[in-house]
Amino acid sequence: MRHVAPALSGAPDVASSSLPRPIGGPTKRAFDIIACFLAAIIAAPLLLTCYFLVLANSGRPVLFRHRRIGFGGREFTCLKFRTMAADAEKRLQQHLAANPDAAREWLDNQKLHDDPRVTKIGKVMRRFSLDELPQLFNVLKGEMSLVGPRPIVVEEIGKYQEYFHVYANGRPGLTGLWQIKGRNRTTYSERVAFDVDYLRNWSLRRDVVIVLMTVKRVLEGHGAY
């Protein structure tokens, strides 16, 4: 059954420069540090395994570094295990030029269900969200949170329209409400609605629930496509 995103109504209640610290403040940050430190210890064997699998399957670089938008609208370098071929951009442009449906899907969601850029090992890692494990270090550095909107690129700012200011008042998350409610089955506007609902109604209890639900979904193999 498809989850329905909360409706967006009214103008955003905060501006990107109106908060001295991200939504959740010291309480959310303390939860991030403690939970992330424990997660990094538990996930250490997985991190090493993924590192060597990517290295053996497609060589270097093992990590993919991409500029994303964080708190206050500032850019940071988001880390992931590389899941795409070395000539990913060329493959994408060729695929979009030859497939109008794929071009529309890319324009709407900045994602492709059948992505020609993704390697075989990359598909497995994405299915279980293992490619996102390096973002634990982004969390420890304070650039991200365990829970929050997924980090966006500059080109996606316009998709948030007047709600970008709400997005910019929190740290982007390794997981979030969108991941456990719909993710691959939602439109971008529904994704924005989930992000706004989460940030306007943040609570520590909600973060704990989202983390537990994320673990459940990852174990079930409901990662990214």
Residue pairs with C-beta under 8 A, 6 or more apart in sequence:
2 182
2 185
3 181
3 182
3 185
3 186
4 190
5 181
5 182
5 186
5 189
5 190
5 191
5 193
5 194
5 197
6 193
6 194
6 196
6 197
7 193
8 163
8 189
8 192
8 193
8 196
11 162
12 162
12 163
12 165
12 166
12 196
13 166
13 200
14 165
14 166
14 169
15 165
15 169
16 72
16 73
16 164
16 165
16 168
16 169
17 72
18 169
19 169
22 28
22 29
22 71
22 145
22 169
22 170
22 171
23 169
23 170
23 199
23 202
24 145
24 170
24 202
24 204
24 207
27 204
28 145
28 202
28 204
28 207
29 142
29 145
31 146
31 204
31 207
31 208
32 139
32 145
32 146
33 140
35 146
35 211
36 136
36 139
36 140
36 146
37 140
39 136
39 146
40 47
40 136
40 137
40 140
43 133
43 136
46 130
46 133
47 133
47 134
50 81
50 125
50 130
50 131
50 133
51 62
51 81
53 121
53 125
54 62
54 81
54 82
54 83
54 121
54 125
55 62
57 119
57 120
57 121
58 82
58 85
58 86
58 119
58 121
59 86
61 82
62 81
62 82
63 79
63 80
63 81
63 82
63 134
64 79
64 80
64 81
64 82
64 83
64 84
65 77
65 78
65 79
66 77
66 78
66 80
66 153
67 75
67 76
67 77
67 78
67 153
67 154
68 75
68 76
68 77
68 78
68 151
68 152
68 153
68 172
69 75
69 151
69 152
69 153
69 154
69 156
69 157
69 167
69 168
69 172
70 76
70 143
70 144
70 151
70 171
70 172
71 168
71 169
71 170
71 171
71 172
72 168
73 164
73 168
75 154
76 138
76 143
76 144
76 151
77 143
78 135
78 138
78 143
78 144
78 151
79 134
79 135
79 137
79 138
80 131
80 132
80 134
80 135
81 125
81 130
81 131
81 133
81 134
82 122
82 131
83 118
83 119
83 121
83 122
83 123
83 125
83 126
83 131
84 115
84 117
84 118
84 119
84 122
85 91
85 117
85 118
85 119
88 117
89 117
91 116
91 117
92 106
92 115
92 116
92 117
94 116
95 102
95 112
95 116
96 102
96 103
96 106
97 103
102 112
102 114
105 111
105 112
105 113
106 112
108 187
108 188
109 187
109 188
110 153
110 155
110 156
110 188
111 224
111 225
112 225
113 184
113 225
115 225
118 126
122 131
124 130
125 131
126 223
126 224
126 225
127 221
127 223
127 224
128 218
128 221
128 223
129 218
129 223
129 224
130 223
131 224
132 174
135 144
135 174
136 174
138 144
138 174
139 145
139 146
139 174
142 171
143 171
144 151
144 171
144 172
144 173
144 174
145 170
145 171
145 172
145 173
145 174
146 173
146 174
146 175
146 207
146 211
147 173
147 174
147 175
147 176
147 198
147 206
147 207
147 210
147 211
148 170
148 171
148 172
148 173
148 176
148 198
148 199
149 167
149 170
149 172
149 173
149 176
149 178
149 195
149 198
149 199
150 172
150 173
150 176
150 178
150 179
151 172
152 159
152 160
152 167
152 172
157 164
159 188
159 189
159 192
160 166
160 167
160 192
160 195
161 192
163 192
163 195
163 196
166 195
166 196
166 199
166 200
167 195
167 196
167 199
169 199
170 199
170 202
175 210
175 211
175 214
176 194
176 195
176 198
176 210
177 194
177 195
177 197
177 198
177 210
178 186
178 191
178 194
178 195
179 210
179 214
179 217
180 210
180 213
180 214
180 217
181 194
182 190
182 191
182 194
183 222
183 224
184 224
184 225
186 194
198 206
217 223
